[in-house]
């Protein structure tokens, strides 16, 4: 007989008295289950002894209370019991014992009748149902936590949860902060299910590394575990028909202040099968130990030095502006003609390009002044100046000056559009990119952009931006702005080369600048 037929016979042995099959010549045949079991008897005995000896060896020469058998061998009736009737008898006895135990627990008053019934109804032998409770000791005989938790948790945003679930989760989980996703709660629950030194390995979206909604989970991870490795496959098509930007996260339930994280970022999925540790990045977990525990993968020392110089600037967009989004579609009548409006695809660097549209809205009063605006979905940061009275539609962010915020809009536009600011933004937020390598900006990311308010360079920068806006873009003038912004942050020429390997000026020219 062929392999598939033999596998079919093996699985039915012990389930029925006789088995019908077709042999390799195409002839119908019948064999008794007992005959199959007799043929397999010696092999099964040898296999079970080998498995038992191996388990004891791996477990420090001590027996274990339970073993999960995965694979075809575990389906042989004699592997677990000599006859199917023996298996059924054991299953019945276990069910009766657990039901009696559940009722005994109820009699003690330790649980209410409803909870006791749930314990009694749970069937450890039925793989195609689920329980609405989880108790490792009752279900698996596991006390003190699991050795390993592996999974692909569900990805469900808070906005899709019922009010009852939101209330419960936000009471029970430290990770349930802001507009969280439920996979973050699974990470926390998974860690809680481990014993000390146990491991959790999940595949989940990487965007929580530096997204606002991930702050609670990041802090919990930092407080309760060591990050052993991160496999970043966020820009690869891991799941068919789903762009989830995943990573494989390996955590150990052990706090180690000196822990080293191994970070891999393969260029192709095929590389995952043969990862080379020599191509990995290693760094101390303590680098993530910041006020909001943002997980930013470090680069080389010179890059880190540049980022530190930029981060030393304590004034950001939020120091001077309120950040808001344009009007949602339900706030706009697109059949109207009273107001001129622009869509996000028309917003470019230093220019509004494309056709205007005409709309009616009750919210036009929000856009009476001149504003710095930025489109939401971009490959790199873009900002320009909006004239008075033009209405902004959805997917455009606009900056409204705070009271007593003495800063020029054009100065801010020059800083945001510069190569240096884009370099910083890429470093900070690359893990939040979506399909096509785009940033899908949010208000908090924009608020975090550093804006140094140095009067020394302000007038020159404003003058250049004014000229570029009039020309709707000018490459030569934009290069001059980049050069000024490098000086704004005190970058050395070697640091400039990290951002732009071929700058349009020499080292002598840069160092002799008198701006």
N, C-alpha and C positions, 0 to 999 in steps of 0.2 A: 504494500500500500504506500501511497505518497505521504508526505509529512502532514499535510492538512487533514487527511483522513485519520491518521494516527492521533493527531491532536484532538480531533473530534471524539474519537473512541475514548481517549484518556479522560476527557472531561465528563463523559457520560458514565464512566465506570463507577459503580456504587450508587448511581442515581436511578438506574433501572436494571431489571434482571438480565435483559438481552439487548444487544445493540446491533442494528442493521447498518450495513455500509456497502460501498462499491469498491472492489479491489482494483489494482492497477491495470487489470485486463478488461475492466468494465463489467465484471460479473457481480451480481448481488451476493452478499455474504451476511452471515449472522454469527455473532460471538457472544458468549455469556460473560457478564460482568465479572463473575468469580474467576473465569479463565484469565481475563485481563489482569485482575489483581494478583493472581498467582504468578503471572509473568513478571509483574513489576515488583513483587514482594522484596526480593533481595536488593534491588536497586534503591527502592524507597528506604529500606532500613539503613543502607549505607549512607544515603543522602541525609537522612534525619540525624544520624550520629555525627556526620561531618558538620552539619549546621550547628548542632548543639555544642560541639567541641569548640567551634570557631567563636560562637557567642560567648562562651565561658572565658575563652582566652582574651577576647576584646574587653570583657567586663571584669578583668582582674581575677579570673578563676572563680567567679561567683555566678550562680544561676540567676536568671531574670524572671520577673513575674509574668511577662507577656511578650509575644513576638508577633509582629505584623509580617505576614508572608505575601510577597508580591511576585507575580510571575506564574507561568504555566505549572511549575512543579507543585505549587501550593494548592492547585485545584484537584490534585489526586486525592481521592477520598481517604486512602490509607495514610496519607501524610499527617492528617489530623486525627483520624479515627479509622478503625479497621473497616467498618461498614457505614453506609449512609444512615442506617437505622440507629447506629451508635451516636452519630453526630446529632441527629434529630432529638434523641433522648437527652443528650447533654445540653442542647439548646433549650429544650423545655424545662429542664431542671434549673438552669441558670436563670431563665425568665421567672420561674416560680419563686426562686430564692430572692431575686432582686425585688419582686413585687411584695413579698412578705417583709423584706427589710424596709422598703419604702413605707409600708403601713406601720411598722414598728417605730420608725422615725416620727411619723405623724402622731402616734400615741404619746410620744414623749413631749409633744408640744413644740418641738424644735422647728418644725415647718408647718404651714397651714395645709388643709386638705387639698387645695388646688395644686400646691407645689409638690405634695407627696404623690398625687396622681400623675403629674408630669414625670417624676422620677420613675414611677412604676411603668408608665407607658413607653419610656424610651427603649428602643430595640437596638441593641448593639450589633445584631446580625443583619439588619436591613440597611444596605448601603445607599438606597435611592430615596431616602427621606431625610429630613433634618429636624432638629429640635430648636425650640425658641429659648433655650437656656444652654449654658455650658458649665460643666463641672468636671474637671480633669480627673479627680479621684473617683467619682461615681462612674464616669464613662469609661475610663481607661486604667483605673487603679494607679494613677500617677499622683504622687504626693511631692510637694515642694517645687514643682515646675518641670517643664520639658527640657530635654537636651537641645533640641532644635525645633524652630518654627519656620516653615517655608511656605511661601504663598504669593499669589497675585491678587491683592485685595481689590475690592470694588472701588471704582472712581465715581463718586456721587457728590455733587456740590451741595452745600448747605441749603441753597435756594430750592432744591428739589425735595427736601425733607419735610415731614409733617411737623407741626408746631409741638406736638407731644414728643417726637423724637429729638427735636432741637433742644427742648427743655431738659430731657433726660441726659443727653450727651454732654451738654454744657455744664451740667451738674457733676458728671462723673469723670470727665476727661480734661486733663490740662491742655491737650492738643486742640480742643474745641474752642478756638479763638477766631474772631473776625469771620470772614466768609470762608471757613475751612472746607476741606473736602474730606469725605468719610475715610479715605485710605489713610489719612494721618491718624485717625483714631485706631485703626487696625495696627499701625506701627506701635502705638503706645500699648494697646491690649496685647499684642504679640510679645513685647518686651516683658510685660507683667506676667505672662504665662511661662516664662523661662525660669529655671533655677539660676543661681549665681554661676557665672562662667558659661551659661548656655548661649546659643547663637540664633539670631534671627536673620533670615535671608528673604527679602521681598523684591519683586520687580514692581516699581511704582513710578509715577511721574517725578521728574527731577525739579520741576518748577518751584516746589516748596522750599528749595535751598535758599532762595532769597526773595520769595514773595511774602507779602504782608501776612497772608492767611496761614503761612507755615511757621510763624514765629513761635507759637505755643509748642508745636511738635519739635522744632529744632532745640528749644531750651530743654525739653524733656529728654531728648536724645543725649544732649551734652551732660545733663545731670545724672542720667541713669545708665549710660552705656559707653562703650568704646567703639568708634567707627573703624572697622578693620579694613574694608575696601569699598570702593565705588566704581562700578563699571558703567560708564556714561555712554549709552546708545541712543541718546535723545534725538540725534539728527539722522538716525537710521530707521528704515521701515521694519520695525520689529513685529507689529501686529497688522495683519492684512485689513485694509479698509478702516483703520483707526490710527489717528495721529495723537499719541498720548505723551510723547517726549519722555520715554522711560529711562530709568537707570536701575541697576541691580545693586541693592544696598545690603551690605553684610555688617551686622552689629553684634557685639558681644555684651552680655549683661554683666559688665564689670567696669568700674570707673578706674581709669588709669591716666593720670595727669601727663604721663610721658608717652602716651599712645601715638603710634605712627600710622597714618592712613595711606593705603596704596590706591592710587587713582589711575584707571585705565580709560582711554577714549579711542576705541578702534575706528578705523576709517570705513571698514566694511564688516558686515555681519559674519562673514566667513572667518575673520580674524578672532572672533570670540572663542572659537574651538581650539585655537592654538595661541593663547595670549603669552606674550613674552614679557617677563617681569623686567627685563632690561629697558623696555619701552614705556614702563609705568613711571608715574610721578609719585614721589614719597614726600610727605610733610607731616609735621606734628599737628595733632588735633587741637592743640592749644591755640592755633591760628584762628579757629572758629569761635574762640571764647571772647566774644565782643558783647556789647550791651544788648543787641538784638539777636546775637548768635547767627548772623548771616553766614551761610556756607559759600565762601568764594575760594575756588581752586587757585592756589598761588602760582605765579610764574617765576621766571628767573629773578635773581637778586636786583638787577638794574631796573626791571619792570616794577618790582615791588617798591623800589626807591622812588620811582616816578609817582606811583599811586599814593605813596605816603605823603609826598610833597603836595599833591592835589588835595588829599584828605585833611591836610593841616589847615586848609582854608575852612573856617567854621561857618561862613555865611553861604547859604544855598538859595535856590529859587524860592523856597518857602520863607526865607528871611524877608523877602521883599514883596512876594506876590501870593495871592490866592489862586489856586489852579482849579479850573472847572471844565466840563465838557459842553460841546455845542448841543443844540436842541435835538431831543429824540424825535423820531418820525411822527409819533402821536401828538406832538406839540406843534406840528406844522401842517398847513394846508398847501399842498403842492399844486393845486389848481388856482391858487391866488396869484396876484400880480403887484401887491403893494410894496414889498421889500425885495431888495437884491440880496441873494444868499450865495454861499460857496460850499462845495462839498470837499471832503478831505483829499480826494485824488487831485484836486486843483492846487493844493498847498505844496510848494517846493521850497528849496533853500533860497532865501532872498527874493521870492517872487510868488505871485498867485498866477498860475497858468491854467488855461482851460476856460470853458464857458461859465458864465454866471447863470444862476437860475432865479426865478421869481416866485415868491411865496407870500402867504399871509400867516401871521402868528400873533399871539397876544404877548409874546416875550421879546419883542424886538427892542424894548427899552434896555435890555441887558448889553446891547452891542452898540450903543451910541458913541463910545469913545474909541480911540486908536488902541490897538492891542497887539501883544506878541502872541502868535498862534503857532501850533505844531500839529501835524497830522498824527493819527494814532498808530497806524500800521506802516512801518518803515524799515528799510535795510540799515539806515543810519539816521542820526538825529537831523531833523530839518526844522527850521523856524524862519518866520518872516513877519512883516508888519501888516496888520489889517487896518484899512482905512475906517474912518468913523461911519457908522450907520449900516455897515454890511453885516448881515445876519450869518451866524455860523451854525452849520448843521452838525448832525451827530458824527462822531469819530474825529472831531477836531478839538484839541485842547486849547484853552485860552488863558492868559495870565492877566489878572486884575491887580494893580498895585495896592498894597496895604496902606493904611493911613500913615503918613509921615515916612513913607519908603522913598528915599531920595536916590533914585537910580534911573538911568536913561534906558528906555526900551531898546534902542538901537545898540547900546553897549551890550545888553543881555543877549541880543540876537547874534552878535559877533562872537561872543564867548560860546554859546550853545552850538553854533555851526562849525566851530574850529575843530581841527584834527585832534587836538589834545583832549577836548571834552569828549569827543567820540571814542577816543582810545580808552579813556576812563570808563565811559558808559559800557563799552564792550566788555571790559574786564569785570565790571561789577555785575552785569545783568545778562551775560551770554547764555546762562542756563535757562533763561526765561523765553528764549526764542521759540517761535512756532514754525510751522511748515514753510519751506522756502527760505529759511534762515532769517525770517523777519522778526523784528521786535513788535509786540502788540502792547504799546505803552500803556501804563496806568498813571494815575495822578501822583501817587507816592514816589514813583521812579522819577518823574519830572521834578517834583519838589526837592529831591535829594541832590540834584545837579549843582555842583559848587559854582558860586558866582563871586569871585574876589572883587571887592569894591575898592580898587586902587586908583586914586585920582591921577597918578602919574601918567597912566596910559589911556585914560578914559577919552579925552578929547580926540586923540589920534584915531582910536578905534571907532568912535562915533562918526568921525569924518569919513572913514573908509566904508563903513556900513551904509551911510547915506548915499555915497557914490554907487555902491553895488546895487542898492535897491532901485536907484534911478535907471541903472542899466539892466536890471532884472538878472543880475549875475555877471561876474567878471573874474575869470580864473586868476589873473595876475594880482588883482586887489585882494582876493581871498587868500592867496599865499602870503601877502603882507600881514593879513589878520592873524594867520597861523603863527607867523614869526613873532608878532607882538604878544600873543597869548603864551608862547613858550617863555618869553621874558617875564610875563606877568607872574608865572609860577617859579621863576628862577631856575629854569632847566639849563643844564650844561649842554654843550654841543653833542657829547656822546649820548646823552639822554634823548636829545632831539632825534638822533639817528635810529633809536629804538622805535619811535613813532613814525618817522618818515625816513627810510634808508637813503633816499635820494632827494634831499631838500634843495630848493633852488637858490642856495647861498652856501658859501664856503665857511669853514670854521673861523677864519680871520674876520670875514664880514660879520658873522653872527656875534663874535666876541667884541667887535669894535662898534656895534650898534649904539647909537646915541638917540634913543627914542624919547 
